[in-house]
Amino acid sequence: MVSSDRITELRSGGTDTYVHDLSVIIVSFNTRAVLRRCLEELEVEAEGMSMEVLLVDNGSRDGSAEMVATDFPEVRLIESGTNLGFGAANNRMFAQARGRYMVLLNSDAFLRPGALRRALERMDADPQTALAGGQLTGEDGSWQPSARMFPSLLNDFLSMTGLAYRYRESRFWGRADRTWANPRASTETDWVPGAFSIVRHSVLDRMGGFDEAFFLYYEEVDLCRRIKAGGYKVQYWADVVVVHLGGESSKSMPNAARSAAGAQLTLWRLRSAYLYYRKHHGHAAWFSMAMEYGWHGLRLMRNRLAGKEEKIAESRATMSLIRQAWRDTRGGRISPAKPW
């Protein structure tokens, strides 16, 4: 591992100087308790390493920013005052980061001992790897999808219908999340989730960071796609283990608010899906929308026959969100005004 205080790396435009090996970037939104744990465990993991920690508070209302300012003064903090979205918040810190590599870390993700050092050593060993992720697990060690295939109409259909889960040990049916694969085997992959990833700074500069058209969802998929199109590799490293809780921002909400937030997240997912498909697959955006709308239409008819009123309302609500997302994005052609 390079240990000098000032580190240089050749870029296409010349030689730039980096001050650290790593710039760890965290985006937080109403996750005060787990954010504290994340930062405390990061301090332990980072001992003896050349790194900085940068944090964007995306308009939290739970005292997260105040806690970081008081208890973690070494963290470079930006309070956005509003929810910038995942990609835009990270881009804001990319411009300030001084590390050879960026480490993107969710506030509800916790590095297992040695994970950060192994990730750094692996990046140094393979200059063609531009972005990599680790093995994501629950607190109990349960597996989470960590090395995934790019979205496609087939992959979306298998996930939507539940076939991917029912036949998850099959290479064909379980293809999207690679549920058939041995999680202990490292591999090159299409994309890795944004809960933890390490990105080569020089390549990120060339790619222009995240596409801010994506407010939430698909931004890391889009970035990985552009990285691979640029001739670089995206890797999954099984020995870089990260515990990821997930869903922390919504847990403090009352049931009614959580239900509304769930509908909002569904709308955001749909908008981003149409933007992604239009950007990378053109008219396939329409087929993506029609397939999901048709699937929920079939579910609506089945639930009517079964007299399941709650399920009928659920299907109608989802179909309404699909129509709204399609209108909002003009079929994936525009990104609605921020924040979504």
C-alpha positions in Angstrom: 0.0 0.0 0.0 1.2 3.5 -0.8 1.8 5.3 2.5 3.2 8.7 1.5 1.3 11.8 2.5 1.1 13.1 -1.0 0.3 10.6 -3.8 0.4 11.2 -7.5 -1.5 9.3 -10.2 -1.3 9.8 -14.0 -4.5 11.0 -15.6 -5.4 11.5 -19.2 -5.0 15.2 -18.8 -1.7 15.1 -16.9 -0.5 14.4 -13.4 -2.7 15.4 -10.5 -1.8 15.2 -6.8 -4.0 13.4 -4.3 -3.5 14.0 -0.6 -5.0 10.7 0.6 -5.4 7.1 -0.5 -9.2 7.1 0.3 -12.0 9.6 0.5 -15.0 8.0 2.3 -18.2 9.7 1.3 -21.5 9.2 3.3 -24.9 10.6 2.4 -27.3 10.7 5.4 -31.0 11.4 5.7 -32.6 11.0 9.2 -30.4 8.1 10.3 -28.8 9.6 13.4 -28.4 6.5 15.5 -26.9 4.2 12.8 -24.9 7.1 11.4 -23.1 7.4 14.8 -22.3 3.7 14.7 -21.1 3.9 11.1 -18.7 6.7 11.9 -17.4 5.0 15.1 -16.7 1.7 13.3 -15.2 3.6 10.4 -12.7 5.3 12.8 -11.6 1.9 14.0 -11.3 0.5 10.5 -9.4 3.5 9.2 -6.6 3.3 11.8 -3.2 3.7 10.2 -4.7 4.5 6.7 -4.4 7.7 4.7 -8.0 8.8 4.4 -10.6 11.5 4.9 -14.3 11.3 5.6 -16.8 13.6 3.9 -20.5 13.6 4.8 -23.6 15.3 3.1 -26.6 15.7 5.4 -29.5 15.6 3.0 -31.8 17.9 5.0 -32.2 15.6 8.0 -34.6 16.6 10.8 -33.4 14.3 13.5 -30.2 16.1 14.7 -27.9 14.1 12.5 -25.8 17.1 11.3 -25.5 18.5 14.8 -24.3 15.2 16.2 -21.7 14.9 13.5 -20.5 18.5 14.0 -20.2 18.0 17.7 -18.9 14.4 18.1 -17.0 13.9 14.8 -15.3 17.3 14.1 -12.7 15.6 11.8 -15.5 14.8 9.4 -16.0 17.3 6.6 -19.7 18.1 6.8 -22.0 19.7 4.3 -25.6 20.5 5.3 -27.7 20.7 2.1 -30.8 21.9 3.7 -32.9 19.9 1.3 -32.8 16.3 -0.1 -30.5 16.5 -3.1 -30.9 12.8 -3.9 -28.2 10.2 -3.8 -26.3 11.0 -7.0 -26.3 14.8 -6.6 -25.2 14.6 -3.0 -22.3 12.4 -3.9 -21.3 14.6 -6.8 -21.1 17.5 -4.5 -18.4 15.7 -2.4 -16.6 14.3 -5.5 -15.6 17.8 -6.4 -14.0 18.3 -2.9 -12.5 14.8 -2.4 -8.7 14.5 -2.3 -8.3 10.7 -2.3 -7.0 8.4 -5.1 -10.2 6.4 -4.5 -13.7 7.3 -3.4 -15.4 5.0 -1.0 -19.2 5.4 -1.1 -20.7 4.1 2.1 -24.3 4.2 3.3 -25.0 5.5 6.8 -26.5 2.2 7.7 -23.6 0.1 6.4 -20.7 -1.1 8.6 -17.3 -2.3 7.5 -16.1 -5.6 8.8 -12.5 -5.7 10.1 -10.0 -5.4 7.3 -12.6 -4.6 4.6 -11.3 -1.1 3.8 -7.6 -2.2 3.6 -8.4 -5.2 1.4 -10.4 -3.0 -1.0 -7.5 -0.5 -1.3 -5.0 -3.3 -1.9 -7.2 -4.9 -4.6 -7.7 -1.6 -6.4 -3.9 -0.9 -6.4 -3.3 -4.4 -7.8 -5.6 -4.0 -10.8 -5.5 -0.7 -12.7 -8.3 -1.9 -15.0 -10.8 -2.1 -12.2 -12.6 1.2 -11.9 -15.3 0.3 -9.4 -15.9 -2.5 -7.0 -18.2 -3.6 -4.3 -18.1 -6.1 -1.4 -20.2 -8.9 0.0 -23.3 -7.3 1.7 -24.9 -9.1 4.6 -27.5 -8.5 7.2 -26.7 -8.1 10.8 -27.3 -11.8 11.2 -24.9 -12.7 8.4 -27.8 -13.3 5.9 -26.9 -12.7 2.2 -27.9 -9.7 0.3 -27.6 -9.3 -3.5 -24.1 -7.9 -4.1 -23.1 -8.6 -7.7 -25.9 -8.0 -10.2 -26.7 -8.0 -13.9 -27.8 -4.9 -15.7 -31.6 -4.4 -15.9 -33.3 -5.8 -19.0 -36.9 -6.6 -20.0 -36.2 -10.3 -19.3 -34.5 -9.7 -15.9 -37.3 -7.3 -14.9 -39.9 -9.9 -15.8 -38.3 -12.7 -13.9 -38.1 -10.5 -10.8 -41.6 -9.0 -11.1 -43.3 -12.3 -11.4 -41.4 -13.9 -8.5 -39.8 -16.5 -10.8 -36.3 -15.3 -9.9 -37.0 -15.9 -6.3 -38.8 -19.2 -6.7 -36.0 -20.7 -8.8 -33.1 -18.7 -7.3 -30.6 -21.5 -7.6 -31.0 -21.6 -11.4 -28.5 -19.8 -13.5 -31.2 -18.7 -15.8 -34.1 -17.8 -13.5 -31.8 -16.3 -10.8 -29.7 -14.4 -13.3 -30.5 -10.8 -12.3 -29.2 -11.0 -8.7 -26.9 -14.0 -9.4 -28.7 -15.9 -6.6 -27.3 -19.1 -8.0 -23.6 -18.1 -7.4 -21.4 -18.8 -4.5 -21.2 -15.5 -2.5 -17.7 -16.4 -1.4 -16.4 -16.3 -5.0 -15.2 -13.0 -6.2 -16.0 -12.1 -9.8 -16.3 -9.4 -12.5 -19.9 -8.3 -12.7 -22.2 -5.7 -14.3 -23.0 -3.5 -11.3 -22.8 -3.5 -7.5 -25.3 -1.8 -5.0 -24.5 1.7 -3.7 -24.5 0.7 0.0 -20.7 0.2 -0.4 -18.4 0.7 -3.4 -14.9 1.9 -4.1 -14.3 4.0 -7.2 -11.1 5.1 -8.9 -11.0 8.9 -8.7 -9.3 9.4 -12.0 -11.9 7.3 -13.9 -14.8 9.0 -12.0 -13.5 12.3 -13.3 -13.6 11.0 -16.8 -17.1 9.7 -16.4 -18.4 12.9 -14.9 -19.7 11.4 -11.7 -23.3 10.3 -11.3 -26.0 11.4 -13.8 -28.2 13.7 -11.6 -31.2 13.0 -13.8 -31.6 10.0 -11.4 -32.8 11.4 -8.1 -32.8 8.0 -6.4 -32.4 4.5 -7.9 -30.5 3.4 -11.0 -27.7 6.0 -10.6 -25.1 3.4 -9.7 -26.4 1.1 -12.5 -26.0 3.9 -15.0 -22.5 4.8 -13.7 -21.3 1.1 -13.8 -22.7 0.9 -17.4 -20.7 3.9 -18.5 -17.6 2.6 -16.7 -17.8 -0.7 -18.5 -18.5 1.0 -21.8 -15.3 2.9 -21.2 -13.3 -0.3 -21.2 -12.9 -0.7 -17.4 -14.0 -3.5 -15.1 -16.5 -3.6 -12.3 -15.7 -6.2 -9.6 -17.4 -8.0 -6.7 -15.0 -8.9 -3.9 -16.3 -11.6 -1.6 -13.6 -11.0 1.1 -14.6 -7.3 1.5 -17.6 -7.8 3.9 -20.0 -5.0 4.8 -23.0 -5.3 7.0 -26.0 -3.4 5.5 -29.2 -2.8 7.5 -31.4 -1.1 4.9 -34.6 1.0 5.3 -33.3 3.0 8.2 -34.6 6.4 7.0 -38.3 5.2 7.2 -38.2 3.2 10.4 -39.0 6.2 12.6 -42.1 7.1 10.6 -45.6 6.3 11.8 -47.4 3.7 9.8 -49.4 6.2 7.6 -46.3 8.2 6.8 -44.4 5.0 6.1 -47.1 3.9 3.7 -47.0 7.3 1.9 -43.2 7.1 1.8 -43.4 3.6 0.3 -45.6 4.9 -2.5 -43.2 7.8 -3.0 -40.3 5.4 -3.3 -42.2 3.3 -5.8 -42.8 6.4 -7.9 -39.2 7.4 -7.7 -38.1 3.9 -8.8 -40.5 3.9 -11.8 -39.3 7.4 -12.9 -35.7 6.3 -12.7 -36.4 3.0 -14.5 -38.0 4.9 -17.5 -35.1 7.4 -17.5 -32.6 4.5 -17.5 -34.3 2.5 -20.2 -34.8 5.6 -22.5 -31.1 6.6 -22.0 -29.6 3.2 -22.7 -32.3 1.2 -24.6 -34.4 3.8 -26.4 -37.9 2.5 -27.1 -37.5 -0.3 -24.6 -38.7 2.3 -22.1 -42.2 1.8 -23.4 -42.0 -2.0 -23.2 -40.7 -1.7 -19.6 -43.7 0.4 -18.7 -46.2 -1.7 -20.6 -44.9 -5.0 -19.1 -45.2 -3.8 -15.5 -48.6 -2.1 -16.1 -49.9 -5.3 -17.8 -48.7 -7.5 -15.0 -50.5 -5.4 -12.4 -53.5 -5.3 -14.6 -53.6 -9.2 -14.6 -53.2 -9.1 -10.8 -56.1 -6.7 -10.5 -58.4 -9.0 -12.5 -57.3 -12.0 -10.4 -57.9 -10.1 -7.2 -61.3 -9.0 -8.4 -62.3 -12.6 -9.0 -61.0 -13.6 -5.6 -62.8 -10.7 -3.9 -59.6 -9.5 -2.2 -60.4 -5.8 -1.7 -57.1 -4.8 -0.1 -55.2 -6.4 -3.0 -57.5 -4.7 -5.5 -56.7 -1.3 -4.0 -53.0 -2.1 -4.0 -53.0 -3.1 -7.7 -55.0 0.1 -8.7 -52.6 2.2 -6.7 -49.5 0.7 -8.4 -51.0 1.1 -11.9 -51.8 4.7 -11.1 -48.2 5.3 -10.0 -47.0 3.7 -13.3 -49.1 6.1 -15.3 -47.9 9.1 -13.3 -44.2 8.1 -13.6 -44.6 7.8 -17.4 -46.3 11.2 -17.6 -43.8 12.8 -15.2 -40.8 11.7 -17.3 -42.5 12.0 -20.7 -41.7 8.4 -21.3 -38.2 8.6 -19.8 -37.2 11.7 -21.8 -37.0 14.2 -19.0 -36.2 14.2 -15.3 -38.8 16.0 -13.2 -37.8 19.1 -11.2 -35.8 18.3 -8.0 -36.4 17.3 -5.3 -38.7 14.6 -6.5 
